[in-house]
Amino acid sequence: MIRRPPRSTLSSSSAASDVYKRQPMMFAIVALPVRIALAFLSIFSSIATRVVSMVWSIVFPIITPFVDLVATRARPLAMLLVVLPLSFLMRNYMALTEWVFQTFFADPHQHEQRVQRVQQAVKARLTKLPSERKKMCTARAPWQNLSTRFADYKSNSDCIFVGDMRNVLGLNEKEGTVRVEPLVEVGQITRWLLPKGYMLKTTLEIEEATLGGLAMAVGMTTASHKWGLLQETVRAYEIVLGDGRLVTATRDNEHADLWHALPWSHGSLGLLVGLTLEVQPVTNWVALSYQAIEGHADICSRIREESLREDPADFVEATLFSLDQGVLMTAQFVDKPDSSIGRVNNCNWWFKPWFYCHIRDSFFAAKKNHNNTVTEFIPTYQYIFRHNRAVFWSLNDQLPEKYGNHWLFRLLFGWLTPPKVTFLKLPATASIRREMMLHRVYQDIVLPISTLEAATSKATELFGMWPLLVYPSRV
């Protein structure tokens, strides 16, 4: 980035002024061949993607029985030999293409033009006869979202391209907000904000989740007891409506009804093209305390106590390993680690235990040592995405803990994790789809905190699955 000095500096020296006048030109000359090369690379990549898709559509039906056999009889081996390596390659390929996009093509100043393109596409649909109009949606491929749902509706819809709307548009420190396009991911905005000393008030723990998807559906985190669900930190939605109009909906303007209706709407009310979200100042470290608690009533009581404090911790969550055994975790931002209080834990290093296993081990270690509270210092980014490598604990379904969390596996192959969540949907056969949709539970249950005892008991009765994650949230 080239920064111009103040005008007074430029006018005081003609030589300096000439240098600053030439720099943008020099930059443009250097950038032009790069942009041309990248344009050809983009075209080649697009052609290659189409060829691979065509070949895959032919080959996949043939290998489906083999995929089903391996997935049911030798899933851990398939994860190690096929899924994790391919996912690793895909994750890094997508990281490279994102770097190329952000370095050479991303242009926040072109946001208005991208919005106008969306408006034109919506209006073009209206020129068709009513009988010829299809339902409208974004052109984003279904496998790219984090839902376990397999949707085919886009193949028979008017798909509007929004794939380049993944730019951070600016930080307003005075207002305490950041403006983004809808496909900016949680990991991307966190990496952008943290060096500036900020993060979103409600920052989900999954790097791949898009802010647009969270704002139009629901997003909560361990800071939700202070800030609420993600949509409650949205200052403004920029929406293209079904007639092509662009409106900005805020809590108190003429489109306030739309502001209240958009959360949970899942994109059914318009095409999101921009968001303004609240941020909070942060530090580079978090002091995380683990409190081992026994007894169902005591666990629930302590969760309520911590989350309803007048001046609560920055983060509050609980992980229950049974109705009578749980770990309450509270965290505060700190300037630096204090070795007299606790040790540093770089919990996201490849050889470290899966975080939920670390929580469980902390519980039993605390009980053994008769010390119910243990404190660690974790870098802020690593704390936010502490569950990333085991995808909370859902990776255990694909790669059992006895293999994936074994110290030797982590040391030799831990760098392959986590599998890219969206990648797991690509090779899904019909039987795997049925398993993902009907035989697994990925369920958020939102209930008043006063009913926590009854809620956890009912979840145990219905599912009998552990651990359970409890996020107190202000609504």
LODREN-498859 format. One record per residue (C-alpha): x, y, z; chain; residue number from 1. Coordinates in steps of 0.05 Angstrom, whole numbers, plus 5000, padded with zeros to 4 digits. Example, Ala and Ser with C-alpha at 12.3 -4.5 7.8 and 13.67 -1.06 7.14 Angstrom:
+------+------+------+-------+-----+
:   px :   py :   pz : kette :  nr :
+------+------+------+-------+-----+
: 5246 : 4910 : 5156 :     A :   1 :
: 5273 : 4979 : 5143 :     A :   2 :
+------+------+------+-------+-----+
END
This chain:
+------+------+------+-------+-----+
:   px :   py :   pz : kette :  nr :
+------+------+------+-------+-----+
: 5000 : 5000 : 5000 :     A :   1 :
: 5027 : 5070 : 4982 :     A :   2 :
: 5012 : 5124 : 5032 :     A :   3 :
: 5014 : 5196 : 5008 :     A :   4 :
: 5044 : 5245 : 5058 :     A :   5 :
: 5004 : 5306 : 5080 :     A :   6 :
: 4994 : 5360 : 5027 :     A :   7 :
: 5039 : 5407 : 5065 :     A :   8 :
: 5096 : 5357 : 5058 :     A :   9 :
: 5085 : 5349 : 4984 :     A :  10 :
: 5083 : 5423 : 4970 :     A :  11 :
: 5146 : 5437 : 5009 :     A :  12 :
: 5190 : 5394 : 4964 :     A :  13 :
: 5181 : 5387 : 4889 :     A :  14 :
: 5228 : 5327 : 4888 :     A :  15 :
: 5188 : 5291 : 4940 :     A :  16 :
: 5124 : 5310 : 4904 :     A :  17 :
: 5151 : 5281 : 4839 :     A :  18 :
: 5169 : 5216 : 4873 :     A :  19 :
: 5100 : 5208 : 4901 :     A :  20 :
: 5069 : 5224 : 4834 :     A :  21 :
: 5110 : 5171 : 4800 :     A :  22 :
: 5099 : 5115 : 4850 :     A :  23 :
: 5026 : 5098 : 4831 :     A :  24 :
: 5047 : 5097 : 4757 :     A :  25 :
: 5105 : 5051 : 4771 :     A :  26 :
: 5060 : 5006 : 4813 :     A :  27 :
: 5009 : 5004 : 4757 :     A :  28 :
: 5061 : 4985 : 4706 :     A :  29 :
: 5087 : 4928 : 4749 :     A :  30 :
: 5017 : 4905 : 4768 :     A :  31 :
: 4992 : 4903 : 4696 :     A :  32 :
: 5031 : 4840 : 4674 :     A :  33 :
: 5013 : 4807 : 4740 :     A :  34 :
: 4939 : 4821 : 4729 :     A :  35 :
: 4942 : 4795 : 4658 :     A :  36 :
: 4977 : 4731 : 4681 :     A :  37 :
: 4927 : 4722 : 4736 :     A :  38 :
: 4870 : 4733 : 4688 :     A :  39 :
: 4896 : 4677 : 4644 :     A :  40 :
: 4906 : 4635 : 4707 :     A :  41 :
: 4834 : 4649 : 4727 :     A :  42 :
: 4808 : 4628 : 4659 :     A :  43 :
: 4850 : 4564 : 4660 :     A :  44 :
: 4827 : 4549 : 4731 :     A :  45 :
: 4754 : 4559 : 4709 :     A :  46 :
: 4763 : 4512 : 4650 :     A :  47 :
: 4800 : 4461 : 4693 :     A :  48 :
: 4745 : 4464 : 4745 :     A :  49 :
: 4692 : 4450 : 4692 :     A :  50 :
: 4731 : 4392 : 4663 :     A :  51 :
: 4742 : 4362 : 4732 :     A :  52 :
: 4668 : 4370 : 4747 :     A :  53 :
: 4648 : 4336 : 4682 :     A :  54 :
: 4696 : 4278 : 4694 :     A :  55 :
: 4673 : 4272 : 4766 :     A :  56 :
: 4600 : 4269 : 4745 :     A :  57 :
: 4617 : 4209 : 4701 :     A :  58 :
: 4664 : 4173 : 4748 :     A :  59 :
: 4628 : 4183 : 4814 :     A :  60 :
: 4567 : 4139 : 4799 :     A :  61 :
: 4615 : 4083 : 4781 :     A :  62 :
: 4655 : 4086 : 4845 :     A :  63 :
: 4595 : 4100 : 4891 :     A :  64 :
: 4590 : 4026 : 4916 :     A :  65 :
: 4664 : 4027 : 4933 :     A :  66 :
: 4658 : 4094 : 4969 :     A :  67 :
: 4599 : 4067 : 5010 :     A :  68 :
: 4638 : 4004 : 5028 :     A :  69 :
: 4699 : 4042 : 5051 :     A :  70 :
: 4658 : 4094 : 5088 :     A :  71 :
: 4621 : 4041 : 5128 :     A :  72 :
: 4676 : 3988 : 5138 :     A :  73 :
: 4741 : 4027 : 5139 :     A :  74 :
: 4725 : 4100 : 5153 :     A :  75 :
: 4786 : 4116 : 5197 :     A :  76 :
: 4833 : 4088 : 5144 :     A :  77 :
: 4796 : 4126 : 5089 :     A :  78 :
: 4801 : 4190 : 5130 :     A :  79 :
: 4876 : 4181 : 5138 :     A :  80 :
: 4894 : 4159 : 5068 :     A :  81 :
: 4843 : 4197 : 5026 :     A :  82 :
: 4800 : 4249 : 5060 :     A :  83 :
: 4851 : 4286 : 5103 :     A :  84 :
: 4905 : 4291 : 5048 :     A :  85 :
: 4854 : 4314 : 4995 :     A :  86 :
: 4822 : 4362 : 5044 :     A :  87 :
: 4891 : 4389 : 5062 :     A :  88 :
: 4906 : 4402 : 4989 :     A :  89 :
: 4838 : 4433 : 4977 :     A :  90 :
: 4844 : 4478 : 5039 :     A :  91 :
: 4912 : 4503 : 5017 :     A :  92 :
: 4890 : 4512 : 4945 :     A :  93 :
: 4831 : 4553 : 4968 :     A :  94 :
: 4877 : 4592 : 5015 :     A :  95 :
: 4923 : 4607 : 4956 :     A :  96 :
: 4867 : 4629 : 4911 :     A :  97 :
: 4839 : 4673 : 4967 :     A :  98 :
: 4909 : 4704 : 4976 :     A :  99 :
: 4912 : 4718 : 4901 :     A : 100 :
: 4842 : 4748 : 4904 :     A : 101 :
: 4857 : 4791 : 4965 :     A : 102 :
: 4925 : 4812 : 4940 :     A : 103 :
: 4910 : 4829 : 4867 :     A : 104 :
: 4835 : 4831 : 4855 :     A : 105 :
: 4801 : 4850 : 4920 :     A : 106 :
: 4778 : 4922 : 4915 :     A : 107 :
: 4732 : 4951 : 4969 :     A : 108 :
: 4724 : 5013 : 4925 :     A : 109 :
: 4687 : 4971 : 4873 :     A : 110 :
: 4633 : 4950 : 4922 :     A : 111 :
: 4581 : 4996 : 4892 :     A : 112 :
: 4593 : 4967 : 4823 :     A : 113 :
: 4585 : 4896 : 4850 :     A : 114 :
: 4520 : 4916 : 4883 :     A : 115 :
: 4495 : 4947 : 4818 :     A : 116 :
: 4511 : 4883 : 4781 :     A : 117 :
: 4468 : 4844 : 4830 :     A : 118 :
: 4412 : 4895 : 4822 :     A : 119 :
: 4416 : 4889 : 4746 :     A : 120 :
: 4412 : 4813 : 4750 :     A : 121 :
: 4351 : 4817 : 4795 :     A : 122 :
: 4317 : 4868 : 4750 :     A : 123 :
: 4333 : 4827 : 4687 :     A : 124 :
: 4294 : 4769 : 4718 :     A : 125 :
: 4233 : 4814 : 4723 :     A : 126 :
: 4234 : 4826 : 4647 :     A : 127 :
: 4215 : 4753 : 4637 :     A : 128 :
: 4143 : 4730 : 4634 :     A : 129 :
: 4117 : 4710 : 4703 :     A : 130 :
: 4110 : 4639 : 4679 :     A : 131 :
: 4184 : 4637 : 4660 :     A : 132 :
: 4211 : 4665 : 4725 :     A : 133 :
: 4244 : 4616 : 4772 :     A : 134 :
: 4257 : 4625 : 4846 :     A : 135 :
: 4317 : 4668 : 4860 :     A : 136 :
: 4378 : 4651 : 4902 :     A : 137 :
: 4453 : 4662 : 4903 :     A : 138 :
: 4497 : 4622 : 4855 :     A : 139 :
: 4540 : 4596 : 4913 :     A : 140 :
: 4547 : 4520 : 4907 :     A : 141 :
: 4508 : 4481 : 4960 :     A : 142 :
: 4569 : 4442 : 4982 :     A : 143 :
: 4603 : 4507 : 5002 :     A : 144 :
: 4556 : 4520 : 5061 :     A : 145 :
: 4566 : 4489 : 5130 :     A : 146 :
: 4497 : 4458 : 5135 :     A : 147 :
: 4490 : 4383 : 5135 :     A : 148 :
: 4430 : 4393 : 5089 :     A : 149 :
: 4439 : 4371 : 5016 :     A : 150 :
: 4398 : 4419 : 4974 :     A : 151 :
: 4385 : 4412 : 4900 :     A : 152 :
: 4339 : 4471 : 4891 :     A : 153 :
: 4393 : 4515 : 4859 :     A : 154 :
: 4394 : 4472 : 4797 :     A : 155 :
: 4324 : 4498 : 4781 :     A : 156 :
: 4331 : 4570 : 4804 :     A : 157 :
: 4353 : 4637 : 4778 :     A : 158 :
: 4422 : 4640 : 4810 :     A : 159 :
: 4452 : 4709 : 4822 :     A : 160 :
: 4528 : 4712 : 4825 :     A : 161 :
: 4555 : 4742 : 4889 :     A : 162 :
: 4620 : 4701 : 4893 :     A : 163 :
: 4665 : 4762 : 4892 :     A : 164 :
: 4630 : 4795 : 4952 :     A : 165 :
: 4683 : 4775 : 5002 :     A : 166 :
: 4716 : 4842 : 5016 :     A : 167 :
: 4726 : 4878 : 5082 :     A : 168 :
: 4701 : 4948 : 5067 :     A : 169 :
: 4727 : 4987 : 5126 :     A : 170 :
: 4734 : 4996 : 5201 :     A : 171 :
: 4702 : 5055 : 5236 :     A : 172 :
: 4737 : 5060 : 5303 :     A : 173 :
: 4697 : 5120 : 5325 :     A : 174 :
: 4631 : 5082 : 5316 :     A : 175 :
: 4660 : 5015 : 5337 :     A : 176 :
: 4638 : 4980 : 5273 :     A : 177 :
: 4666 : 4944 : 5213 :     A : 178 :
: 4632 : 4941 : 5145 :     A : 179 :
: 4639 : 4877 : 5105 :     A : 180 :
: 4611 : 4840 : 5045 :     A : 181 :
: 4569 : 4778 : 5060 :     A : 182 :
: 4619 : 4724 : 5040 :     A : 183 :
: 4674 : 4748 : 5086 :     A : 184 :
: 4690 : 4689 : 5131 :     A : 185 :
: 4698 : 4690 : 5206 :     A : 186 :
: 4772 : 4671 : 5202 :     A : 187 :
: 4785 : 4725 : 5150 :     A : 188 :
: 4753 : 4782 : 5189 :     A : 189 :
: 4787 : 4759 : 5254 :     A : 190 :
: 4855 : 4758 : 5221 :     A : 191 :
: 4840 : 4828 : 5193 :     A : 192 :
: 4816 : 4858 : 5258 :     A : 193 :
: 4862 : 4828 : 5311 :     A : 194 :
: 4926 : 4865 : 5288 :     A : 195 :
: 4885 : 4929 : 5294 :     A : 196 :
: 4865 : 4911 : 5366 :     A : 197 :
: 4793 : 4890 : 5352 :     A : 198 :
: 4748 : 4831 : 5340 :     A : 199 :
: 4674 : 4822 : 5326 :     A : 200 :
: 4633 : 4824 : 5390 :     A : 201 :
: 4602 : 4757 : 5370 :     A : 202 :
: 4656 : 4716 : 5336 :     A : 203 :
: 4636 : 4645 : 5319 :     A : 204 :
: 4689 : 4590 : 5330 :     A : 205 :
: 4687 : 4563 : 5259 :     A : 206 :
: 4735 : 4597 : 5210 :     A : 207 :
: 4696 : 4576 : 5148 :     A : 208 :
: 4629 : 4606 : 5169 :     A : 209 :
: 4609 : 4668 : 5129 :     A : 210 :
: 4585 : 4730 : 5164 :     A : 211 :
: 4527 : 4737 : 5116 :     A : 212 :
: 4504 : 4666 : 5131 :     A : 213 :
: 4509 : 4677 : 5206 :     A : 214 :
: 4472 : 4743 : 5203 :     A : 215 :
: 4415 : 4714 : 5161 :     A : 216 :
: 4411 : 4650 : 5203 :     A : 217 :
: 4438 : 4650 : 5274 :     A : 218 :
: 4506 : 4654 : 5306 :     A : 219 :
: 4526 : 4650 : 5379 :     A : 220 :
: 4590 : 4644 : 5416 :     A : 221 :
: 4621 : 4645 : 5486 :     A : 222 :
: 4614 : 4721 : 5488 :     A : 223 :
: 4539 : 4718 : 5474 :     A : 224 :
: 4523 : 4726 : 5548 :     A : 225 :
: 4548 : 4797 : 5539 :     A : 226 :
: 4532 : 4815 : 5468 :     A : 227 :
: 4476 : 4767 : 5447 :     A : 228 :
: 4469 : 4730 : 5382 :     A : 229 :
: 4508 : 4755 : 5322 :     A : 230 :
: 4447 : 4789 : 5291 :     A : 231 :
: 4440 : 4832 : 5353 :     A : 232 :
: 4509 : 4863 : 5337 :     A : 233 :
: 4488 : 4880 : 5266 :     A : 234 :
: 4481 : 4956 : 5258 :     A : 235 :
: 4458 : 4953 : 5186 :     A : 236 :
: 4438 : 4903 : 5132 :     A : 237 :
: 4447 : 4923 : 5059 :     A : 238 :
: 4395 : 4884 : 5020 :     A : 239 :
: 4375 : 4878 : 4947 :     A : 240 :
: 4300 : 4864 : 4947 :     A : 241 :
: 4261 : 4822 : 4897 :     A : 242 :
: 4246 : 4883 : 4854 :     A : 243 :
: 4319 : 4903 : 4850 :     A : 244 :
: 4317 : 4960 : 4900 :     A : 245 :
: 4375 : 4969 : 4947 :     A : 246 :
: 4355 : 4985 : 5019 :     A : 247 :
: 4394 : 4993 : 5083 :     A : 248 :
: 4357 : 4966 : 5143 :     A : 249 :
: 4376 : 4989 : 5213 :     A : 250 :
: 4343 : 4981 : 5281 :     A : 251 :
: 4309 : 5049 : 5278 :     A : 252 :
: 4303 : 5072 : 5206 :     A : 253 :
: 4244 : 5065 : 5158 :     A : 254 :
: 4264 : 4992 : 5144 :     A : 255 :
: 4267 : 4972 : 5218 :     A : 256 :
: 4215 : 4917 : 5206 :     A : 257 :
: 4264 : 4886 : 5156 :     A : 258 :
: 4321 : 4892 : 5206 :     A : 259 :
: 4280 : 4851 : 5256 :     A : 260 :
: 4257 : 4801 : 5204 :     A : 261 :
: 4322 : 4784 : 5169 :     A : 262 :
: 4353 : 4742 : 5225 :     A : 263 :
: 4329 : 4669 : 5218 :     A : 264 :
: 4303 : 4685 : 5148 :     A : 265 :
: 4359 : 4646 : 5114 :     A : 266 :
: 4361 : 4693 : 5055 :     A : 267 :
: 4288 : 4686 : 5037 :     A : 268 :
: 4274 : 4762 : 5040 :     A : 269 :
: 4328 : 4788 : 4994 :     A : 270 :
: 4400 : 4784 : 4972 :     A : 271 :
: 4449 : 4809 : 5025 :     A : 272 :
: 4504 : 4852 : 4996 :     A : 273 :
: 4533 : 4886 : 5057 :     A : 274 :
: 4536 : 4885 : 5134 :     A : 275 :
: 4557 : 4933 : 5187 :     A : 276 :
: 4576 : 4896 : 5251 :     A : 277 :
: 4597 : 4919 : 5320 :     A : 278 :
: 4669 : 4906 : 5343 :     A : 279 :
: 4703 : 4907 : 5411 :     A : 280 :
: 4774 : 4925 : 5431 :     A : 281 :
: 4816 : 4864 : 5450 :     A : 282 :
: 4886 : 4843 : 5470 :     A : 283 :
: 4931 : 4789 : 5443 :     A : 284 :
: 4921 : 4740 : 5501 :     A : 285 :
: 4864 : 4707 : 5538 :     A : 286 :
: 4868 : 4679 : 5609 :     A : 287 :
: 4824 : 4617 : 5609 :     A : 288 :
: 4802 : 4585 : 5675 :     A : 289 :
: 4775 : 4514 : 5678 :     A : 290 :
: 4730 : 4499 : 5738 :     A : 291 :
: 4715 : 4425 : 5749 :     A : 292 :
: 4645 : 4417 : 5778 :     A : 293 :
: 4607 : 4355 : 5801 :     A : 294 :
: 4533 : 4349 : 5811 :     A : 295 :
: 4479 : 4367 : 5760 :     A : 296 :
: 4447 : 4422 : 5801 :     A : 297 :
: 4514 : 4452 : 5820 :     A : 298 :
: 4537 : 4454 : 5747 :     A : 299 :
: 4474 : 4490 : 5724 :     A : 300 :
: 4475 : 4537 : 5782 :     A : 301 :
: 4547 : 4558 : 5769 :     A : 302 :
: 4534 : 4569 : 5695 :     A : 303 :
: 4476 : 4616 : 5713 :     A : 304 :
: 4518 : 4651 : 5766 :     A : 305 :
: 4576 : 4666 : 5719 :     A : 306 :
: 4534 : 4687 : 5659 :     A : 307 :
: 4488 : 4733 : 5699 :     A : 308 :
: 4542 : 4770 : 5738 :     A : 309 :
: 4537 : 4846 : 5736 :     A : 310 :
: 4608 : 4848 : 5708 :     A : 311 :
: 4617 : 4780 : 5676 :     A : 312 :
: 4679 : 4749 : 5645 :     A : 313 :
: 4692 : 4764 : 5572 :     A : 314 :
: 4676 : 4692 : 5554 :     A : 315 :
: 4633 : 4640 : 5589 :     A : 316 :
: 4619 : 4568 : 5568 :     A : 317 :
: 4610 : 4499 : 5598 :     A : 318 :
: 4624 : 4429 : 5571 :     A : 319 :
: 4585 : 4373 : 5604 :     A : 320 :
: 4613 : 4302 : 5600 :     A : 321 :
: 4554 : 4274 : 5638 :     A : 322 :
: 4496 : 4303 : 5677 :     A : 323 :
: 4540 : 4302 : 5739 :     A : 324 :
: 4609 : 4321 : 5711 :     A : 325 :
: 4624 : 4386 : 5675 :     A : 326 :
: 4676 : 4440 : 5665 :     A : 327 :
: 4657 : 4513 : 5669 :     A : 328 :
: 4705 : 4557 : 5630 :     A : 329 :
: 4712 : 4632 : 5639 :     A : 330 :
: 4761 : 4675 : 5601 :     A : 331 :
: 4786 : 4747 : 5605 :     A : 332 :
: 4829 : 4788 : 5557 :     A : 333 :
: 4898 : 4802 : 5587 :     A : 334 :
: 4959 : 4840 : 5562 :     A : 335 :
: 5008 : 4783 : 5572 :     A : 336 :
: 5015 : 4715 : 5607 :     A : 337 :
: 5031 : 4712 : 5681 :     A : 338 :
: 5072 : 4650 : 5697 :     A : 339 :
: 5054 : 4655 : 5771 :     A : 340 :
: 4981 : 4642 : 5753 :     A : 341 :
: 4984 : 4592 : 5697 :     A : 342 :
: 5022 : 4565 : 5638 :     A : 343 :
: 5018 : 4584 : 5564 :     A : 344 :
: 4979 : 4536 : 5520 :     A : 345 :
: 4985 : 4543 : 5445 :     A : 346 :
: 4925 : 4498 : 5438 :     A : 347 :
: 4921 : 4500 : 5362 :     A : 348 :
: 4991 : 4473 : 5348 :     A : 349 :
: 4985 : 4409 : 5306 :     A : 350 :
: 5010 : 4362 : 5359 :     A : 351 :
: 4966 : 4387 : 5415 :     A : 352 :
: 4907 : 4346 : 5441 :     A : 353 :
: 4838 : 4360 : 5412 :     A : 354 :
: 4811 : 4415 : 5454 :     A : 355 :
: 4750 : 4380 : 5482 :     A : 356 :
: 4796 : 4323 : 5503 :     A : 357 :
: 4841 : 4374 : 5536 :     A : 358 :
: 4780 : 4400 : 5574 :     A : 359 :
: 4761 : 4330 : 5597 :     A : 360 :
: 4833 : 4314 : 5618 :     A : 361 :
: 4835 : 4380 : 5656 :     A : 362 :
: 4772 : 4359 : 5694 :     A : 363 :
: 4801 : 4293 : 5718 :     A : 364 :
: 4869 : 4324 : 5733 :     A : 365 :
: 4836 : 4378 : 5775 :     A : 366 :
: 4796 : 4327 : 5814 :     A : 367 :
: 4857 : 4283 : 5824 :     A : 368 :
: 4898 : 4342 : 5850 :     A : 369 :
: 4840 : 4369 : 5892 :     A : 370 :
: 4847 : 4435 : 5855 :     A : 371 :
: 4781 : 4451 : 5821 :     A : 372 :
: 4807 : 4511 : 5782 :     A : 373 :
: 4864 : 4513 : 5731 :     A : 374 :
: 4884 : 4574 : 5690 :     A : 375 :
: 4920 : 4577 : 5623 :     A : 376 :
: 4941 : 4633 : 5577 :     A : 377 :
: 4922 : 4624 : 5504 :     A : 378 :
: 4935 : 4671 : 5444 :     A : 379 :
: 4869 : 4705 : 5427 :     A : 380 :
: 4864 : 4677 : 5356 :     A : 381 :
: 4878 : 4607 : 5380 :     A : 382 :
: 4827 : 4614 : 5436 :     A : 383 :
: 4773 : 4636 : 5387 :     A : 384 :
: 4785 : 4576 : 5342 :     A : 385 :
: 4805 : 4527 : 5397 :     A : 386 :
: 4755 : 4474 : 5373 :     A : 387 :
: 4777 : 4480 : 5300 :     A : 388 :
: 4822 : 4419 : 5293 :     A : 389 :
: 4769 : 4370 : 5318 :     A : 390 :
: 4711 : 4410 : 5289 :     A : 391 :
: 4687 : 4415 : 5362 :     A : 392 :
: 4680 : 4339 : 5371 :     A : 393 :
: 4645 : 4319 : 5307 :     A : 394 :
: 4711 : 4294 : 5277 :     A : 395 :
: 4705 : 4237 : 5327 :     A : 396 :
: 4649 : 4209 : 5283 :     A : 397 :
: 4696 : 4205 : 5224 :     A : 398 :
: 4762 : 4192 : 5257 :     A : 399 :
: 4752 : 4161 : 5327 :     A : 400 :
: 4789 : 4195 : 5383 :     A : 401 :
: 4831 : 4133 : 5398 :     A : 402 :
: 4864 : 4144 : 5330 :     A : 403 :
: 4858 : 4218 : 5315 :     A : 404 :
: 4876 : 4243 : 5385 :     A : 405 :
: 4931 : 4192 : 5397 :     A : 406 :
: 4996 : 4229 : 5411 :     A : 407 :
: 5033 : 4193 : 5355 :     A : 408 :
: 4979 : 4209 : 5303 :     A : 409 :
: 4978 : 4282 : 5324 :     A : 410 :
: 5054 : 4287 : 5320 :     A : 411 :
: 5059 : 4255 : 5251 :     A : 412 :
: 4993 : 4274 : 5218 :     A : 413 :
: 4962 : 4328 : 5261 :     A : 414 :
: 4981 : 4381 : 5209 :     A : 415 :
: 4930 : 4350 : 5162 :     A : 416 :
: 4872 : 4370 : 5208 :     A : 417 :
: 4821 : 4397 : 5208 :     A : 418 :
: 4786 : 4368 : 5148 :     A : 419 :
: 4753 : 4424 : 5109 :     A : 420 :
: 4680 : 4418 : 5131 :     A : 421 :
: 4652 : 4436 : 5063 :     A : 422 :
: 4697 : 4385 : 5029 :     A : 423 :
: 4665 : 4328 : 5068 :     A : 424 :
: 4600 : 4340 : 5029 :     A : 425 :
: 4632 : 4334 : 4960 :     A : 426 :
: 4640 : 4257 : 4956 :     A : 427 :
: 4576 : 4242 : 4994 :     A : 428 :
: 4537 : 4184 : 4963 :     A : 429 :
: 4462 : 4175 : 4974 :     A : 430 :
: 4474 : 4129 : 5034 :     A : 431 :
: 4524 : 4178 : 5065 :     A : 432 :
: 4474 : 4234 : 5054 :     A : 433 :
: 4421 : 4195 : 5091 :     A : 434 :
: 4470 : 4181 : 5148 :     A : 435 :
: 4489 : 4255 : 5154 :     A : 436 :
: 4417 : 4279 : 5153 :     A : 437 :
: 4382 : 4225 : 5193 :     A : 438 :
: 4433 : 4190 : 5238 :     A : 439 :
: 4475 : 4247 : 5265 :     A : 440 :
: 4456 : 4304 : 5310 :     A : 441 :
: 4482 : 4375 : 5297 :     A : 442 :
: 4430 : 4411 : 5339 :     A : 443 :
: 4428 : 4478 : 5375 :     A : 444 :
: 4373 : 4478 : 5428 :     A : 445 :
: 4356 : 4549 : 5451 :     A : 446 :
: 4318 : 4551 : 5517 :     A : 447 :
: 4312 : 4599 : 5577 :     A : 448 :
: 4372 : 4590 : 5623 :     A : 449 :
: 4324 : 4579 : 5681 :     A : 450 :
: 4306 : 4512 : 5649 :     A : 451 :
: 4379 : 4489 : 5642 :     A : 452 :
: 4370 : 4429 : 5688 :     A : 453 :
: 4308 : 4405 : 5650 :     A : 454 :
: 4340 : 4420 : 5582 :     A : 455 :
: 4403 : 4380 : 5595 :     A : 456 :
: 4363 : 4323 : 5623 :     A : 457 :
: 4317 : 4322 : 5562 :     A : 458 :
: 4377 : 4324 : 5515 :     A : 459 :
: 4405 : 4264 : 5552 :     A : 460 :
: 4339 : 4228 : 5546 :     A : 461 :
: 4330 : 4243 : 5472 :     A : 462 :
: 4401 : 4234 : 5447 :     A : 463 :
: 4445 : 4204 : 5501 :     A : 464 :
: 4506 : 4237 : 5468 :     A : 465 :
: 4565 : 4270 : 5503 :     A : 466 :
: 4595 : 4320 : 5511 :     A : 467 :
: 4543 : 4375 : 5512 :     A : 468 :
: 4565 : 4447 : 5499 :     A : 469 :
: 4528 : 4502 : 5537 :     A : 470 :
: 4533 : 4574 : 5513 :     A : 471 :
: 4496 : 4625 : 5556 :     A : 472 :
: 4467 : 4678 : 5509 :     A : 473 :
: 4432 : 4743 : 5520 :     A : 474 :
: 4371 : 4748 : 5473 :     A : 475 :
+------+------+------+-------+-----+
END
